[in-house]
Amino acid sequence: MAEKQLIVAVEGTAAMGPYWVAIVSDYLEKIIRNFCGSDLTGQQKASTSIAELSLVTFNTHGSYSGFVVQRSGWTRDADIFLQWLSAVPFTGGGFSDAAVAEGLSEALMVHFDLLFFVKILAFWH
């Protein structure tokens, strides 16, 4: 299991789309690279720790969105995770409330599913 885990929850409605490139480049990339122990060029710093990254995307309730919640797997590669963030589809939204509670709940489940799996493995070994 990783020393650190970061789960990023993103609202995937069309309203967020115009701002996403700036959010990723100005904020998330710096946070993720720092969290993973690398500088902004992607070079590892001297003291690195093992970090895992996961993405949860939530949309709105109703027929204007193709999904309510989606989640990725885990990766330890910051560059791959940044590619995932850059590829988030922003669609739907509008007339329904965003599924914020469902998105945050899924982020918690991603974390606790991993902890449960690790405990089962520890029990059998």
C-alpha angles and dihedrals in degrees: 000000000000123000090230134022129195123191115189116202115201131188104229100197122128089248090069095048100085091054100042101089091053092045092052097044099038100039120002098049091053093046093047096046091048091046091051093046100250133116125241092274090059095251114141117246120232097260107045128175128199111262130179125204131202135177129217118187121192130186134177135295116256141044097304092076128062093215140010100212133005129177136194129217123252126283133181093200113095092197092055090047091051088052089053090051092049091051098053107131113228110204140135128015123117113113102031133063117263113255093240095147092050091048094051091044090054090050089055091047091052089056097043094044088059093047091049091050091050091050091051091050091049090050093053096047 
